């Protein structure tokens, strides 16, 4: 299916665990982004990538790691999850406007 | 920190009325975009206006941009109940960094 997909859609984990959120797009867009959305903050940029093997920090990168070995994939890893990382995470790719995935709701207990 | 800030935070109108939402920002931008988000869903791109444009239309949507005042407005004409959603403005800086505001929650009553 064409578009941008995220997996998993829902995840519950425990403090200290490593979690990886997956993002896949089929448009071959160069730019990809990860955001978190929290009440009262709107969306905040975590990391973005201009192309394969090129990543850069956004507004709130601490506690997150990204990689971009292939243009179509942009996984986001929480190396040691904390409760403050409970949020909804959106991946996006850019071609004209930004196109967003459906989101991953992550709960860290 | 947020770049765009929407005003008002919440807006409630009757079906058929027009809805106007405003966005202010702080630094020079490459373009400004408006998005809609229905409850529990992802964001949907509505319209993009470049820094050298002053007004754009798309169906019932009208967006203006005033770079001297660092502000933009989104007008939805003849609103419908289906327009009920949160609306976000996003500013794109020249390094492709995109920043979102906290959004305006629009409720259109049938």
Interface residues (C-beta under 8 A of the other chain):
Chain A: X31 X33 X35 X40 X41 X42 X43 X44 X45 X48 X50 X58 X59 X90 X92 X94 X96 X97 X98 X99 X100 X101 X102 X103
Chain B: X1 X2 X33 X35 X41 X42 X43 X44 X45 X47 X48 X88 X90 X96 X97 X98 X99 X100 X101 X102 X103
